[in-house]
Amino acid sequence: MSSKGKVNNGLHQRYLAKWLLIAGSIGAVAGVGAIVFYEAIHLFTYLFLNLGAGFHPPEALGEGQPVVTEISRRWMIPVVTTLGGLLSGLIVFKFAPEAEGHGTDAAIDAFHHKEGIIRARVPLVKIIASAITIGSGGSAGREGPTAQIAAGFGSIMGQLLKLNTRDRCIALATGIGAGIGAIFKAPLGGALLSTEILYLEGFEVQALVPSFIASLIGYTIFASYAGYMPVFGWMSQNIAFDPVTLLYYALLGVLCGLIGILYTKTFYATRNFFKKINLPKWLKPAAGGLLVGIMGLFLPQVLGMGYGWLQLGMLNKPLPLDIVVLLIFAKILATSLTIGSGGSGGVFAPGLFIGGMVGTALWQLLHGMVGHLPASPQPFIVVGMMALFGAVAHAPLAVMFMVGEMTGSYTMLVPAMIAVGIAYVLVGNNTIYESQVPTPADSPAHRLDYYLPLLENIKVKEVMTANIPLVTIHTSVAEAEELVKKQKIKGLPIVAGESNYQLLGVITREDIIRVPPLQRAETNVGQVMSAPPIVIGPNETLDVALTIMSDNDIAFLPVVEENKVVGLITRRDIIRTYILAAQKAGATSTRTQQQMTA
């Protein structure tokens, strides 16, 4: 068997055991984190809205009772929303500024551009700040914070276990799926979301199996505590499918696509407006909270997540049509003010609310005017939720399954296909998650995937540097440092003696830095070297070399034949070779096209 085959087989053999441990731990933290966050939201809702304003928002069936009550101190609504924004801003910008906004986007950015690293304090700050934002009436959801909590743990675990960059990114993506799958009691949708939400087009296939494991464990832990009933209860299974209604669902898809574009553009325009305002960052969420509170005086339905109002519509008790239409645009503005000002929360729940209200409005407009409509707006609400957020999140498949799990039924998947498809196409490249990249090929996290095919036919000995300086085990660290600086390399092989090229270890820049400057002249490299060294043979191919470097987070490899050093190959050498090979391949392709068209 070739060395390449051995490498691949070894990876496959270790894969399941490794990810059962890592994904299982991420799932457990996601489940516990979801419970803590869920209860924190209830606590702050009680303190701010219940005690403060005398307002008890209706809840979804899976989380409470969809009961509408009078607001005893309506005038207090702007007070509590402003106070909530102020506290959230103080906490976020004092301890972890990256916890502002909707956490899912921050996790996506960390996947693509930060090598899967999230600071350890971020999850805790996110829990507190987001619970205050939502509990005080801010128009935000709980999926973003939960995703960032679990993704943060995935990142922390990756750093503690010293996973390579690729695996650390996969652990982070796994956390996104586990957190969302747990808090929404949607394990399948959550797992799919972690693979789909990273890109405008495409999937992170390598995250699928770990996400299945983590999302299932997270869901089991959270549902064991909060109950296994879906968020919106059990949707009626007796809704008959009528092909004629596909025309109406297609129209719903068009409306959701257009409203989705308005949602994304309003959200980022508001965010950019607040960035330009000359106010301290910690004060801006209070300003956003005040404006949302003023809206809440007249339309209290815009406050919080709003699931209870959707639930009333599903129970055939929808709000009046004029209020529903007004709420579509009011919720877009309220969410933009809450999160765009720097408040902490998610955009998933508001997106579902907006889509559900679009579905309610269309059903009410058509009801009594056309035939073949369902007796209740429930199907239109569910499909509207899927279509709008599936489009703006560029995760149509995952959101369809998630909403199906949240309503306890997949009966609406057939009409949802046409609505979601149309909305997705209309939305185009507009997205609620600006950190998404177009495809996996555009992500820095996948740079190695596109190097390997061009490198698999080039051998190490064709690229390696043969005439390299060698140091013996008795060379001082100071001398090694001078050689590293002079040669502009990352490190040096250490051999047994000047006439004995048997490799004993390597010394890297990091090894040198760890020695205090005043002690480097008196310290031998043998005392600080990295051993046993990771090596490669001269007849191996460059894709194998790059894989080894990536898996071990190292920048160079000694080239060894019969246990003697014959050269050195660096990541820079491989990338330079890749660029030349790519240019050559491109030139060949151009000549071929010219010949074909001649």
Disulfide bonds with the S-S distance in Angstrom:
none
